[in-house]
């Protein structure tokens, strides 16, 4: 079974971003719904390295500024 961590707070996301800088290969996957007429809404961000996976729920963040 794959090990994963769920990211729910900005401080966890910031720590993850710093850790990922040291990785050679990082995979990202997004899940979105298209219920909105003008744009898709991202519902889940999945991040993986050879060692671990993280699930990020963007609805836990007040804005998307954490993702830039």
C-alpha positions in Angstrom: 0.0 0.0 0.0 1.3 3.4 -0.9 2.1 5.8 1.9 0.7 9.3 1.7 0.2 12.4 3.8 -2.8 14.8 3.6 -1.8 18.4 3.5 -4.4 20.6 5.2 -2.5 23.7 6.4 -0.5 26.4 4.8 2.5 25.6 7.0 2.5 22.0 5.9 2.3 23.1 2.2 5.2 25.5 2.7 7.3 22.7 4.3 6.4 20.3 1.5 7.5 22.9 -1.1 10.9 23.3 0.6 11.3 19.5 0.7 10.4 19.1 -2.9 13.2 21.5 -4.0 15.7 18.7 -3.0 14.0 16.1 -5.2 15.2 15.2 -8.6 11.8 14.0 -9.9 8.4 15.2 -8.7 5.1 14.3 -10.3 2.0 16.4 -10.0 -1.6 15.4 -10.8 -4.7 17.5 -10.4 -8.3 16.5 -10.2 -10.9 19.1 -11.3 -14.6 19.3 -11.9 -16.1 21.1 -14.8 -19.4 22.1 -13.2 -18.4 25.8 -13.7 -19.2 27.3 -17.0 -16.1 29.4 -17.4 -13.3 27.4 -15.8 -12.6 24.2 -14.1 -12.3 24.1 -10.3 -9.3 22.2 -8.9 -10.6 19.8 -6.3 -7.4 17.8 -5.4 -3.7 18.1 -6.0 -1.6 15.0 -5.8 2.2 15.2 -5.5 4.6 12.3 -5.6 8.3 11.5 -5.4 9.9 8.1 -5.4 9.7 8.1 -1.6 6.2 9.4 -0.8 2.9 10.8 -1.9 0.9 13.9 -0.7 -2.7 14.8 -1.2 -3.5 18.5 -1.1 -7.1 19.6 -0.7 -7.2 23.2 -2.1 -10.6 23.8 -0.4 -8.7 24.0 2.9 -6.9 27.2 1.8 -8.5 30.7 1.7 -6.7 31.5 -1.6 -4.5 29.9 -4.2 -1.6 32.2 -3.3 -0.1 29.2 -1.4 0.3 27.4 -4.7 2.5 30.0 -6.5 
